[in-house]
Amino acid sequence: MAIFKMKHPVLKLLHIFLIIIPGLLSAQSLPDSGLVAAYPLDGNARAPEHREFSGKTLRTKAVADRNGQAGRALGFQPGPGMEFSQAELPLNISPDTFPVITITCWIKAGETFKYLTPLRSGDKKQRGVLTDRHRGSQRWSASAGRDGIIHGSPVLKDQWTFIALIYDAPNEQARLIVNNQVFGGRARQRKSNPSTIIGAFNGAMDELKVYNRALSPEELEALYGKPIDVNIEDFAIKDRSSYRRKMEARRNPAVEAGQQFIAGYEELIIRDSVHSPNTLHIFGPGDTITVLGQAGDNWLEVSNQNGEKGYISASSLISNAYRTGKTKSVFRFTNWLGQLFMMNKAWNWFFAALFTLLLAVALKYRKPLNDWFIALGGKAETEASGSRNEGIVTTRKPVILDRYFPVARPKWWIISPGIVFALMLLGGSIWDPAETQWFFNEGARIIPTGFTLAIHWVLWSLSLIIILLILAITAESLHLAGPWAGMLRLAMLLILNLMAVVVCFYLAVGIILVIFGFILFVVALFTLLGRKR
């Protein structure tokens, strides 16, 4: 180092070259794709290249940055009473605004023993950086909403620290990077405040950047200036949301120009323009609708056999009309099945009551039903004890299945798969709706893969129980009534089990409504009595 103390101009030039050129090369590699806002925080909260996101400061001051340059970072300190200096940024980092987001900054804490909220968009359940006591020390942490807090490494006093937050709402995951370490976890969060607050702690912040995508490890290393190599295997976020796009594609298959549909119901409302509330035509049942072309934003231009033209959304067309060559009755039946769990329709409650009655009858007369299928299959009960052949009695040895089938108890045996499936759906929807949806659309398989939560194993175990129950009912049907009559009995039982699923759902909703109504009644009663007093 002594050589650079010499006054020789060549050495001075070499010194400048060694300092500036690597910085320029590093700056050229910094990520800018998807950059929403960049705050240099040079003593203020302005965003020079994104002025609409420039914020306001309160009792802040310009301090030296991590390179020792005076006035190039934003300092925060305690104010009068419990107040702190802070800056408010008009930047909404909610999941509904940015489903996927990366937030990076440099931060320095002047105190390490207090709970801090250096960056927040609401309370501690919303997106943001905070500190939380864990394993004996305050640690840099990330809010994970319903899933608590993702803890990072300890907060060190007066040391500039690189922080990066990655939130992926569709996949319900978050990643916290503290210097060269990666910390990951689940993060289910709701909508937060429309602005972001930085500060409210004793320390400083520098170079705050917000991206509308997840930065790669290499891009984060370019911002940090060093390798990120601790727990890097936890960085990747697996795609757990693509099934939703597949479901949407199945619900709304692509409709192309030239395709023809037939109206399946009494009225098909045709609008005068895209997204318009004005009704231009009413196409009746049996009318042939020809798709003339895409009109943008999931809307179509259509015409009927009379040459009347207008616009309709693709989802409305698919829900209320069927492709030429298909059968109207099949279309109406599948539509009805798809709407069976819409509990706001009075007819669905009627069907739920009818299904309840049919299940009660089937359970009450299950033995006569078994006898009827046995007779239908030609397997009379006398065959089990023996038969006469030329005056000689021959006895058939009892089959091992005779010990178990037909199952007499429990009474609801024949609909047990449907009951378990309904309880599985109801319980999963209460416990974790997103993971339950993922399991049934993508995660359910005999050999479990991608299971990371307890709910996955519970749903998988219940699925195996349902499979075993169906296999047992199949064996029982074939044993009692033979091949073809046994399959007929199995088909009947499967229909009864589907009814059981519907009934369980409507009973659960009915019980909830009764409890809710009772609570409202009690509250109203106490309110009325209180007024009389």
Kinemage of the C-alpha trace (Angstrom):
@kinemage 1
@onewidth
@group {chain A} dominant
@subgroup {mainchain}
@vectorlist {calphas} color= white
{ca met a 1} P 0.000 0.000 0.000
{ca ala a 2} L 2.977 2.325 0.593
{ca ile a 3} L 3.635 2.563 -3.112
{ca phe a 4} L 0.344 4.443 -3.628
{ca lys a 5} L 1.475 7.161 -1.217
{ca met a 6} L 4.011 8.259 -3.817
{ca lys a 7} L 3.162 11.404 -5.755
{ca his a 8} L 4.038 9.979 -9.145
{ca pro a 9} L 1.223 10.866 -11.610
{ca val a 10} L 1.378 7.453 -13.326
{ca leu a 11} L 0.771 5.699 -10.057
{ca lys a 12} L -2.118 8.057 -9.298
{ca leu a 13} L -3.674 7.281 -12.691
{ca leu a 14} L -3.256 3.559 -12.103
{ca his a 15} L -4.917 3.926 -8.706
{ca ile a 16} L -7.912 5.706 -10.230
{ca phe a 17} L -8.143 3.064 -12.967
{ca leu a 18} L -8.204 0.201 -10.450
{ca ile a 19} L -11.005 1.861 -8.465
{ca ile a 20} L -13.270 3.283 -11.190
{ca ile a 21} L -13.148 0.655 -13.949
{ca pro a 22} L -14.394 -2.309 -11.799
{ca gly a 23} L -17.185 -0.050 -10.538
{ca leu a 24} L -18.201 0.810 -14.094
{ca leu a 25} L -18.167 -2.852 -15.115
{ca ser a 26} L -20.254 -3.735 -12.069
{ca ala a 27} L -22.740 -0.951 -12.818
{ca gln a 28} L -23.162 -2.168 -16.390
{ca ser a 29} L -24.182 -5.607 -15.112
{ca leu a 30} L -26.791 -4.335 -12.650
{ca pro a 31} L -30.303 -5.572 -13.486
{ca asp a 32} L -32.742 -3.016 -14.888
{ca ser a 33} L -35.403 -5.211 -16.516
{ca gly a 34} L -38.619 -4.932 -14.557
{ca leu a 35} L -37.329 -2.064 -12.430
{ca val a 36} L -40.390 -0.266 -11.036
{ca ala a 37} L -38.688 2.352 -8.888
{ca ala a 38} L -35.139 3.165 -7.781
{ca tyr a 39} L -34.460 5.360 -4.754
{ca pro a 40} L -30.806 6.449 -4.393
{ca leu a 41} L -31.786 7.842 -0.953
{ca asp a 42} L -29.161 10.578 -1.242
{ca gly a 43} L -30.565 12.371 1.779
{ca asn a 44} L -34.086 12.368 0.295
{ca ala a 45} L -36.835 10.027 -0.949
{ca arg a 46} L -36.831 11.060 -4.601
{ca ala a 47} L -36.950 8.510 -7.429
{ca pro a 48} L -35.179 10.420 -10.254
{ca glu a 49} L -36.086 8.009 -13.052
{ca his a 50} L -39.568 7.224 -11.721
{ca arg a 51} L -40.744 10.580 -10.415
{ca glu a 52} L -44.334 9.440 -9.861
{ca phe a 53} L -43.038 7.279 -6.998
{ca ser a 54} L -41.006 10.017 -5.285
{ca gly a 55} L -41.833 10.224 -1.597
{ca lys a 56} L -41.772 12.628 1.335
{ca thr a 57} L -39.416 12.548 4.315
{ca leu a 58} L -40.076 13.411 7.946
{ca arg a 59} L -37.193 14.391 10.242
{ca thr a 60} L -34.644 12.422 8.208
{ca lys a 61} L -31.086 13.528 7.475
{ca ala a 62} L -28.406 12.881 4.886
{ca val a 63} L -25.672 10.549 6.157
{ca ala a 64} L -22.660 8.758 4.730
{ca asp a 65} L -23.329 5.660 2.631
{ca arg a 66} L -21.618 2.268 2.894
{ca asn a 67} L -18.637 3.590 0.899
{ca gly a 68} L -18.168 6.494 3.283
{ca gln a 69} L -19.449 9.134 0.858
{ca ala a 70} L -21.059 11.926 2.838
{ca gly a 71} L -24.739 12.705 2.224
{ca arg a 72} L -25.313 9.699 -0.038
{ca ala a 73} L -27.656 7.726 2.274
{ca leu a 74} L -30.823 8.476 4.238
{ca gly a 75} L -30.492 8.528 8.017
{ca phe a 76} L -33.230 7.840 10.550
{ca gln a 77} L -33.208 8.514 14.273
{ca pro a 78} L -35.617 8.519 17.224
{ca gly a 79} L -37.802 11.587 17.451
{ca pro a 80} L -39.710 13.181 20.316
{ca gly a 81} L -41.521 10.672 22.497
{ca met a 82} L -42.055 7.390 20.629
{ca glu a 83} L -41.863 8.969 17.182
{ca phe a 84} L -39.209 8.152 14.599
{ca ser a 85} L -38.083 9.830 11.438
{ca gln a 86} L -39.348 8.135 8.297
{ca ala a 87} L -40.119 8.481 4.585
{ca glu a 88} L -43.449 7.712 2.899
{ca leu a 89} L -43.250 6.387 -0.662
{ca pro a 90} L -46.355 6.436 -2.925
{ca leu a 91} L -45.576 2.890 -4.034
{ca asn a 92} L -48.080 0.063 -3.577
{ca ile a 93} L -46.241 -3.240 -3.064
{ca ser a 94} L -49.404 -5.280 -2.371
{ca pro a 95} L -49.833 -8.771 -3.856
{ca asp a 96} L -52.735 -7.514 -5.982
{ca thr a 97} L -50.513 -4.808 -7.521
{ca phe a 98} L -47.319 -6.854 -7.823
{ca pro a 99} L -48.025 -10.602 -7.538
{ca val a 100} L -44.271 -11.155 -7.894
{ca ile a 101} L -41.864 -8.548 -6.536
{ca thr a 102} L -38.232 -8.114 -5.541
{ca ile a 103} L -37.170 -5.398 -3.090
{ca thr a 104} L -33.470 -4.705 -2.458
{ca cys a 105} L -31.651 -2.199 -0.270
{ca trp a 106} L -28.658 -1.581 1.936
{ca ile a 107} L -29.405 -0.991 5.605
{ca lys a 108} L -27.516 -0.190 8.797
{ca ala a 109} L -28.923 -0.440 12.322
{ca gly a 110} L -27.681 1.797 15.129
{ca glu a 111} L -29.359 -0.438 17.729
{ca thr a 112} L -29.682 -4.214 17.703
{ca phe a 113} L -31.882 -4.920 20.726
{ca lys a 114} L -35.167 -3.355 19.566
{ca tyr a 115} L -37.980 -4.566 17.350
{ca leu a 116} L -37.559 -2.610 14.098
{ca thr a 117} L -39.716 -2.103 10.997
{ca pro a 118} L -37.365 -0.499 8.440
{ca leu a 119} L -39.662 -1.175 5.473
{ca arg a 120} L -43.360 -1.916 5.689
{ca ser a 121} L -46.607 -1.656 3.717
{ca gly a 122} L -48.961 -2.090 6.670
{ca asp a 123} L -48.756 -4.120 9.866
{ca lys a 124} L -46.203 -6.865 10.427
{ca lys a 125} L -48.331 -9.347 8.434
{ca gln a 126} L -47.873 -7.322 5.244
{ca arg a 127} L -44.900 -7.290 2.903
{ca gly a 128} L -41.838 -5.738 4.437
{ca val a 129} L -38.497 -5.967 6.258
{ca leu a 130} L -38.438 -6.142 10.028
{ca thr a 131} L -36.357 -7.478 12.894
{ca asp a 132} L -37.607 -10.147 15.265
{ca arg a 133} L -36.092 -11.879 18.254
{ca his a 134} L -35.168 -15.460 17.418
{ca arg a 135} L -32.671 -17.808 19.051
{ca gly a 136} L -31.419 -15.164 21.463
{ca ser a 137} L -30.931 -12.182 19.138
{ca gln a 138} L -32.764 -9.716 16.937
{ca arg a 139} L -32.595 -10.948 13.348
{ca trp a 140} L -33.264 -9.392 9.970
{ca ser a 141} L -36.606 -10.887 8.981
{ca ala a 142} L -39.318 -10.847 6.341
{ca ser a 143} L -43.037 -10.717 6.968
{ca ala a 144} L -44.795 -13.869 5.745
{ca gly a 145} L -48.418 -12.917 6.486
{ca arg a 146} L -50.470 -15.825 7.784
{ca asp a 147} L -47.312 -17.922 7.869
{ca gly a 148} L -45.589 -15.715 10.424
{ca ile a 149} L -42.054 -14.474 9.939
{ca ile a 150} L -39.055 -15.682 7.946
{ca his a 151} L -36.018 -15.182 10.169
{ca gly a 152} L -32.615 -14.346 8.736
{ca ser a 153} L -29.210 -13.665 10.247
{ca pro a 154} L -28.589 -11.529 13.377
{ca val a 155} L -28.640 -7.734 13.217
{ca leu a 156} L -25.131 -6.346 13.715
{ca lys a 157} L -24.662 -2.831 15.061
{ca asp a 158} L -23.457 -0.121 12.648
{ca gln a 159} L -22.735 -2.601 9.821
{ca trp a 160} L -24.099 -2.037 6.338
{ca thr a 161} L -26.123 -5.099 5.320
{ca phe a 162} L -27.495 -6.068 1.923
{ca ile a 163} L -31.173 -7.074 2.099
{ca ala a 164} L -33.286 -8.559 -0.689
{ca leu a 165} L -36.929 -9.632 -0.443
{ca ile a 166} L -38.628 -11.778 -3.075
{ca tyr a 167} L -42.369 -12.354 -2.816
{ca asp a 168} L -44.211 -14.734 -5.155
{ca ala a 169} L -47.936 -14.496 -4.363
{ca pro a 170} L -49.184 -17.048 -6.955
{ca asn a 171} L -46.877 -19.683 -5.459
{ca glu a 172} L -47.273 -18.334 -1.893
{ca gln a 173} L -43.524 -18.220 -1.308
{ca ala a 174} L -41.004 -15.648 -0.091
{ca arg a 175} L -37.216 -15.457 -0.029
{ca leu a 176} L -35.106 -13.284 2.254
{ca ile a 177} L -31.466 -12.680 1.304
{ca val a 178} L -29.212 -11.178 3.954
{ca asn a 179} L -25.754 -10.471 2.509
{ca asn a 180} L -24.673 -13.856 1.104
{ca gln a 181} L -27.308 -16.003 2.866
{ca val a 182} L -30.691 -17.216 1.594
{ca phe a 183} L -33.672 -17.828 3.892
{ca gly a 184} L -36.952 -19.130 2.510
{ca gly a 185} L -40.478 -19.941 3.562
{ca arg a 186} L -44.147 -19.811 2.741
{ca ala a 187} L -45.923 -16.453 2.638
{ca arg a 188} L -49.696 -16.066 2.316
{ca gln a 189} L -50.529 -12.377 2.400
{ca arg a 190} L -53.496 -10.167 1.717
{ca lys a 191} L -53.815 -6.696 0.237
{ca ser a 192} L -51.831 -4.033 2.107
{ca asn a 193} L -51.681 -0.227 2.244
{ca pro a 194} L -51.301 1.734 -1.009
{ca ser a 195} L -48.038 3.292 0.216
{ca thr a 196} L -44.726 2.072 1.611
{ca ile a 197} L -43.031 3.411 4.731
{ca ile a 198} L -39.274 3.256 5.245
{ca gly a 199} L -37.485 4.278 8.413
{ca ala a 200} L -38.986 4.202 11.909
{ca phe a 201} L -35.698 2.900 13.323
{ca asn a 202} L -32.327 4.142 14.430
{ca gly a 203} L -30.012 3.699 11.453
{ca ala a 204} L -29.701 4.360 7.747
{ca met a 205} L -30.834 3.002 4.379
{ca asp a 206} L -29.344 3.281 0.901
{ca glu a 207} L -30.112 2.268 -2.701
{ca leu a 208} L -33.672 1.000 -2.397
{ca lys a 209} L -34.902 -0.733 -5.584
{ca val a 210} L -38.186 -2.422 -6.465
{ca tyr a 211} L -38.646 -4.898 -9.351
{ca asn a 212} L -41.870 -6.413 -10.695
{ca arg a 213} L -40.283 -9.854 -11.036
{ca ala a 214} L -38.095 -12.268 -9.119
{ca leu a 215} L -34.415 -11.497 -9.614
{ca ser a 216} L -32.042 -14.411 -10.167
{ca pro a 217} L -29.147 -15.194 -7.801
{ca glu a 218} L -26.738 -13.808 -10.400
{ca glu a 219} L -28.649 -10.516 -10.587
{ca leu a 220} L -28.700 -10.224 -6.803
{ca glu a 221} L -24.968 -10.919 -6.714
{ca ala a 222} L -24.475 -8.023 -9.137
{ca leu a 223} L -26.305 -5.736 -6.702
{ca tyr a 224} L -24.518 -7.145 -3.653
{ca gly a 225} L -21.098 -7.218 -5.287
{ca lys a 226} L -20.191 -10.614 -3.814
{ca pro a 227} L -21.293 -14.251 -4.261
{ca ile a 228} L -24.490 -15.372 -2.550
{ca asp a 229} L -23.519 -18.910 -1.603
{ca val a 230} L -25.031 -19.868 1.771
{ca asn a 231} L -28.263 -21.919 1.559
{ca ile a 232} L -28.423 -21.142 -2.162
{ca glu a 233} L -30.227 -24.468 -2.682
{ca asp a 234} L -33.245 -22.894 -0.918
{ca phe a 235} L -33.474 -20.010 -3.400
{ca ala a 236} L -35.523 -21.639 -6.179
{ca ile a 237} L -39.317 -21.235 -6.014
{ca lys a 238} L -41.214 -24.183 -7.459
{ca asp a 239} L -44.160 -23.481 -9.721
{ca arg a 240} L -47.258 -24.307 -7.674
{ca ser a 241} L -49.755 -22.121 -9.545
{ca ser a 242} L -49.670 -23.234 -13.184
{ca tyr a 243} L -52.591 -25.574 -12.503
{ca arg a 244} L -54.821 -22.494 -12.128
{ca arg a 245} L -54.003 -21.426 -15.679
{ca lys a 246} L -54.716 -24.966 -16.880
{ca met a 247} L -58.063 -24.937 -15.065
{ca glu a 248} L -58.949 -21.602 -16.634
{ca ala a 249} L -58.035 -22.937 -20.055
{ca arg a 250} L -60.264 -25.972 -19.515
{ca arg a 251} L -63.146 -23.781 -18.349
{ca asn a 252} L -62.734 -21.359 -21.249
{ca pro a 253} L -61.335 -23.277 -24.201
{ca ala a 254} L -60.151 -21.271 -27.177
{ca val a 255} L -62.968 -20.130 -29.470
{ca glu a 256} L -61.989 -19.436 -33.051
{ca ala a 257} L -63.621 -17.644 -35.951
{ca gly a 258} L -65.930 -19.857 -37.978
{ca gln a 259} L -66.983 -22.101 -35.095
{ca gln a 260} L -70.719 -22.533 -34.635
{ca phe a 261} L -72.749 -22.935 -31.449
{ca ile a 262} L -76.395 -23.559 -30.652
{ca ala a 263} L -78.108 -21.641 -27.852
{ca gly a 264} L -78.893 -24.102 -25.053
{ca tyr a 265} L -81.178 -21.921 -22.953
{ca glu a 266} L -84.081 -19.549 -23.502
{ca glu a 267} L -82.104 -16.340 -23.838
{ca leu a 268} L -78.590 -15.526 -24.968
{ca ile a 269} L -77.900 -11.814 -24.495
{ca ile a 270} L -75.897 -10.124 -27.248
{ca arg a 271} L -74.330 -6.717 -26.515
{ca asp a 272} L -73.800 -3.790 -28.850
{ca ser a 273} L -70.045 -3.571 -28.109
{ca val a 274} L -67.294 -5.090 -25.974
{ca his a 275} L -68.011 -4.819 -22.208
{ca ser a 276} L -71.203 -2.910 -22.972
{ca pro a 277} L -74.268 -3.204 -20.671
{ca asn a 278} L -76.573 -2.490 -23.629
{ca thr a 279} L -78.533 -5.437 -25.008
{ca leu a 280} L -78.634 -5.429 -28.798
{ca his a 281} L -80.191 -8.843 -29.567
{ca ile a 282} L -81.630 -11.848 -27.786
{ca phe a 283} L -80.729 -15.149 -29.416
{ca gly a 284} L -83.299 -17.810 -28.511
{ca pro a 285} L -82.983 -21.587 -27.939
{ca gly a 286} L -82.041 -23.392 -31.114
{ca asp a 287} L -80.493 -20.338 -32.767
{ca thr a 288} L -77.205 -21.017 -34.514
{ca ile a 289} L -74.447 -18.655 -33.423
{ca thr a 290} L -71.441 -18.207 -35.702
{ca val a 291} L -68.241 -16.758 -34.288
{ca leu a 292} L -67.070 -13.994 -36.635
{ca gly a 293} L -63.834 -13.224 -34.799
{ca gln a 294} L -62.068 -12.199 -31.615
{ca ala a 295} L -62.988 -8.756 -30.294
{ca gly a 296} L -60.276 -8.542 -27.630
{ca asp a 297} L -60.233 -9.120 -23.875
{ca asn a 298} L -62.054 -12.492 -24.091
{ca trp a 299} L -64.922 -11.052 -26.169
{ca leu a 300} L -66.249 -12.325 -29.490
{ca glu a 301} L -68.157 -10.870 -32.403
{ca val a 302} L -70.982 -13.245 -33.346
{ca ser a 303} L -74.011 -13.510 -35.615
{ca asn a 304} L -77.056 -15.774 -35.877
{ca gln a 305} L -78.769 -17.407 -38.837
{ca asn a 306} L -80.771 -14.221 -39.418
{ca gly a 307} L -77.638 -12.129 -39.892
{ca glu a 308} L -78.014 -10.271 -36.584
{ca lys a 309} L -74.569 -9.340 -35.259
{ca gly a 310} L -73.257 -8.339 -31.849
{ca tyr a 311} L -70.785 -9.132 -29.066
{ca ile a 312} L -70.637 -11.665 -26.260
{ca ser a 313} L -67.920 -12.792 -23.858
{ca ala a 314} L -66.362 -16.157 -24.629
{ca ser a 315} L -67.201 -17.485 -21.147
{ca ser a 316} L -70.887 -16.557 -21.551
{ca leu a 317} L -71.050 -18.228 -24.947
{ca ile a 318} L -69.485 -21.453 -23.661
{ca ser a 319} L -71.718 -21.495 -20.566
{ca asn a 320} L -74.960 -20.940 -22.462
{ca ala a 321} L -74.432 -22.597 -25.853
{ca tyr a 322} L -73.014 -25.870 -27.136
{ca arg a 323} L -70.955 -26.675 -30.197
{ca thr a 324} L -72.768 -27.944 -33.276
{ca gly a 325} L -72.596 -31.718 -33.385
{ca lys a 326} L -73.013 -32.018 -29.604
{ca thr a 327} L -76.172 -33.036 -27.747
{ca lys a 328} L -78.320 -30.481 -25.931
{ca ser a 329} L -79.302 -32.862 -23.121
{ca val a 330} L -75.657 -33.711 -22.364
{ca phe a 331} L -74.793 -30.003 -22.386
{ca arg a 332} L -77.632 -29.141 -19.983
{ca phe a 333} L -76.747 -32.039 -17.669
{ca thr a 334} L -73.030 -31.176 -17.453
{ca asn a 335} L -73.911 -27.526 -16.851
{ca trp a 336} L -76.233 -28.563 -14.042
{ca leu a 337} L -73.517 -30.702 -12.456
{ca gly a 338} L -71.082 -27.809 -12.666
{ca gln a 339} L -73.539 -25.543 -10.829
{ca leu a 340} L -74.652 -28.104 -8.235
{ca phe a 341} L -72.491 -26.560 -5.499
{ca met a 342} L -73.756 -23.012 -6.128
{ca met a 343} L -75.634 -22.682 -2.878
{ca asn a 344} L -77.278 -19.399 -3.847
{ca lys a 345} L -79.628 -21.303 -6.182
{ca ala a 346} L -82.871 -22.471 -4.544
{ca trp a 347} L -83.155 -25.485 -6.874
{ca asn a 348} L -79.843 -26.826 -5.606
{ca trp a 349} L -81.192 -26.917 -2.059
{ca phe a 350} L -84.182 -28.869 -3.354
{ca phe a 351} L -81.867 -31.403 -4.968
{ca ala a 352} L -79.824 -31.632 -1.769
{ca ala a 353} L -83.031 -32.440 0.153
{ca leu a 354} L -84.008 -35.003 -2.492
{ca phe a 355} L -80.560 -36.623 -2.305
{ca thr a 356} L -80.869 -36.779 1.489
{ca leu a 357} L -84.190 -38.616 1.157
{ca leu a 358} L -82.783 -41.087 -1.394
{ca leu a 359} L -79.768 -41.801 0.824
{ca ala a 360} L -82.038 -42.402 3.836
{ca val a 361} L -84.132 -44.877 1.825
{ca ala a 362} L -81.035 -46.668 0.476
{ca leu a 363} L -79.559 -47.048 3.960
{ca lys a 364} L -82.850 -48.248 5.471
{ca tyr a 365} L -83.487 -50.850 2.767
{ca arg a 366} L -79.883 -51.833 2.054
{ca lys a 367} L -80.500 -55.534 2.862
{ca pro a 368} L -83.469 -55.915 0.462
{ca leu a 369} L -81.389 -54.107 -2.165
{ca asn a 370} L -78.540 -56.575 -1.648
{ca asp a 371} L -80.975 -59.496 -1.957
{ca trp a 372} L -82.360 -58.045 -5.184
{ca phe a 373} L -78.879 -57.723 -6.736
{ca ile a 374} L -78.016 -61.247 -5.549
{ca ala a 375} L -81.120 -62.609 -7.243
{ca leu a 376} L -80.468 -60.516 -10.344
{ca gly a 377} L -76.982 -61.989 -10.615
{ca gly a 378} L -78.280 -65.534 -10.204
{ca lys a 379} L -76.437 -66.100 -6.932
{ca ala a 380} L -79.164 -67.374 -4.607
{ca glu a 381} L -78.345 -67.652 -0.924
{ca thr a 382} L -78.951 -71.455 -1.015
{ca glu a 383} L -75.802 -71.801 -3.114
{ca ala a 384} L -73.744 -70.898 -0.093
{ca ser a 385} L -74.977 -73.922 1.919
{ca gly a 386} L -75.080 -76.553 -0.786
{ca ser a 387} L -77.024 -78.032 -3.751
{ca arg a 388} L -78.701 -81.355 -4.618
{ca asn a 389} L -77.448 -83.496 -7.455
{ca glu a 390} L -79.146 -86.858 -7.981
{ca gly a 391} L -80.140 -87.042 -4.307
{ca ile a 392} L -76.616 -86.402 -2.986
{ca val a 393} L -76.056 -83.279 -0.915
{ca thr a 394} L -72.790 -81.461 -1.733
{ca thr a 395} L -71.617 -78.633 0.473
{ca arg a 396} L -69.592 -75.767 -0.902
{ca lys a 397} L -66.806 -74.529 1.346
{ca pro a 398} L -67.383 -70.959 2.567
{ca val a 399} L -65.408 -68.404 0.620
{ca ile a 400} L -63.198 -66.178 2.814
{ca leu a 401} L -65.100 -63.096 1.568
{ca asp a 402} L -68.282 -64.507 3.147
{ca arg a 403} L -66.836 -63.545 6.521
{ca tyr a 404} L -66.777 -59.873 5.647
{ca phe a 405} L -69.370 -59.190 2.943
{ca pro a 406} L -71.976 -57.867 2.971
{ca val a 407} L -70.887 -55.429 5.655
{ca ala a 408} L -73.692 -55.030 8.183
{ca arg a 409} L -72.146 -52.338 10.355
{ca pro a 410} L -71.685 -49.402 10.242
{ca lys a 411} L -75.019 -48.535 8.743
{ca trp a 412} L -73.500 -45.912 6.429
{ca trp a 413} L -70.870 -48.315 5.040
{ca ile a 414} L -72.085 -48.166 1.454
{ca ile a 415} L -71.650 -44.360 1.314
{ca ser a 416} L -68.459 -44.193 3.419
{ca pro a 417} L -66.200 -43.133 0.480
{ca gly a 418} L -68.462 -40.165 -0.266
{ca ile a 419} L -68.605 -39.122 3.406
{ca val a 420} L -64.817 -39.311 3.803
{ca phe a 421} L -64.314 -37.395 0.528
{ca ala a 422} L -66.743 -34.643 1.589
{ca leu a 423} L -65.087 -34.311 5.003
{ca met a 424} L -61.730 -34.228 3.243
{ca leu a 425} L -62.855 -31.351 0.994
{ca leu a 426} L -64.541 -29.428 3.804
{ca gly a 427} L -61.653 -29.862 6.226
{ca gly a 428} L -59.057 -28.992 3.593
{ca ser a 429} L -60.990 -25.875 2.538
{ca ile a 430} L -61.020 -24.658 6.141
{ca trp a 431} L -57.433 -25.666 6.891
{ca asp a 432} L -55.709 -24.401 3.729
{ca pro a 433} L -57.846 -23.732 0.615
{ca ala a 434} L -54.907 -23.014 -1.730
{ca glu a 435} L -53.018 -26.197 -0.884
{ca thr a 436} L -56.207 -28.266 -1.009
{ca gln a 437} L -56.904 -26.919 -4.501
{ca trp a 438} L -53.300 -27.650 -5.544
{ca phe a 439} L -53.521 -31.201 -4.196
{ca phe a 440} L -56.691 -32.100 -6.073
{ca asn a 441} L -55.573 -30.496 -9.323
{ca glu a 442} L -51.901 -31.383 -9.430
{ca gly a 443} L -50.521 -32.960 -6.265
{ca ala a 444} L -52.692 -36.074 -5.865
{ca arg a 445} L -50.784 -39.213 -6.859
{ca ile a 446} L -50.128 -42.666 -5.445
{ca ile a 447} L -46.416 -41.990 -4.886
{ca pro a 448} L -46.256 -38.621 -3.075
{ca thr a 449} L -44.017 -35.963 -4.610
{ca gly a 450} L -43.693 -32.269 -3.877
{ca phe a 451} L -45.298 -32.584 -0.435
{ca thr a 452} L -43.917 -29.923 1.903
{ca leu a 453} L -46.753 -29.349 4.379
{ca ala a 454} L -48.686 -31.480 6.856
{ca ile a 455} L -51.929 -30.915 4.936
{ca his a 456} L -50.444 -32.658 1.886
{ca trp a 457} L -49.842 -35.858 3.879
{ca val a 458} L -53.261 -35.715 5.543
{ca leu a 459} L -55.025 -35.339 2.180
{ca trp a 460} L -52.858 -38.076 0.680
{ca ser a 461} L -53.667 -40.470 3.555
{ca leu a 462} L -57.396 -39.783 3.258
{ca ser a 463} L -57.166 -40.343 -0.510
{ca leu a 464} L -55.668 -43.792 0.080
{ca ile a 465} L -58.464 -44.578 2.550
{ca ile a 466} L -61.066 -43.581 -0.056
{ca ile a 467} L -59.372 -45.768 -2.690
{ca leu a 468} L -59.333 -48.731 -0.282
{ca leu a 469} L -63.012 -48.168 0.574
{ca ile a 470} L -63.977 -48.106 -3.113
{ca leu a 471} L -61.967 -51.287 -3.741
{ca ala a 472} L -63.710 -52.946 -0.786
{ca ile a 473} L -67.152 -51.933 -2.062
{ca thr a 474} L -66.190 -53.224 -5.528
{ca ala a 475} L -65.097 -56.588 -4.072
{ca glu a 476} L -68.310 -56.747 -2.036
{ca ser a 477} L -70.494 -56.060 -5.100
{ca leu a 478} L -68.760 -58.677 -7.285
{ca his a 479} L -68.803 -61.234 -4.492
{ca leu a 480} L -72.503 -60.802 -3.706
{ca ala a 481} L -74.020 -60.464 -7.178
{ca gly a 482} L -71.482 -61.783 -9.656
{ca pro a 483} L -69.824 -59.857 -12.512
{ca trp a 484} L -72.560 -57.949 -14.346
{ca ala a 485} L -75.074 -57.524 -11.509
{ca gly a 486} L -72.173 -56.665 -9.202
{ca met a 487} L -71.034 -53.896 -11.552
{ca leu a 488} L -74.624 -52.618 -11.649
{ca arg a 489} L -74.660 -52.532 -7.837
{ca leu a 490} L -71.297 -50.736 -7.838
{ca ala a 491} L -72.627 -48.114 -10.285
{ca met a 492} L -75.599 -47.501 -7.979
{ca leu a 493} L -73.300 -47.144 -4.961
{ca leu a 494} L -71.052 -44.678 -6.783
{ca ile a 495} L -74.091 -42.524 -7.595
{ca leu a 496} L -75.156 -42.699 -3.940
{ca asn a 497} L -71.659 -41.646 -2.874
{ca leu a 498} L -71.779 -38.626 -5.182
{ca met a 499} L -75.099 -37.717 -3.579
{ca ala a 500} L -73.464 -38.116 -0.156
{ca val a 501} L -70.782 -35.579 -1.102
{ca val a 502} L -73.450 -33.023 -2.070
{ca val a 503} L -75.528 -33.702 1.036
{ca cys a 504} L -72.523 -33.342 3.366
{ca phe a 505} L -71.667 -29.983 1.837
{ca tyr a 506} L -75.197 -28.630 2.122
{ca leu a 507} L -75.585 -29.985 5.665
{ca ala a 508} L -72.333 -28.276 6.683
{ca val a 509} L -73.478 -24.957 5.174
{ca gly a 510} L -76.913 -25.393 6.738
{ca ile a 511} L -75.392 -25.980 10.187
{ca ile a 512} L -73.161 -22.916 9.783
{ca leu a 513} L -76.183 -20.806 8.771
{ca val a 514} L -78.159 -22.060 11.782
{ca ile a 515} L -75.293 -21.253 14.169
{ca phe a 516} L -74.821 -17.842 12.580
{ca gly a 517} L -78.552 -17.163 12.759
{ca phe a 518} L -78.612 -18.209 16.412
{ca ile a 519} L -75.735 -15.842 17.210
{ca leu a 520} L -77.521 -12.989 15.447
{ca phe a 521} L -80.710 -13.807 17.365
{ca val a 522} L -78.894 -13.757 20.715
{ca val a 523} L -77.133 -10.471 19.863
{ca ala a 524} L -80.419 -8.893 18.762
{ca leu a 525} L -82.153 -10.168 21.909
{ca phe a 526} L -79.506 -8.745 24.247
{ca thr a 527} L -79.544 -5.454 22.330
{ca leu a 528} L -83.327 -5.237 22.679
{ca leu a 529} L -83.200 -6.044 26.401
{ca gly a 530} L -80.440 -3.480 26.884
{ca arg a 531} L -82.555 -0.766 25.254
{ca lys a 532} L -85.559 -1.586 27.469
{ca arg a 533} L -83.424 -1.134 30.556
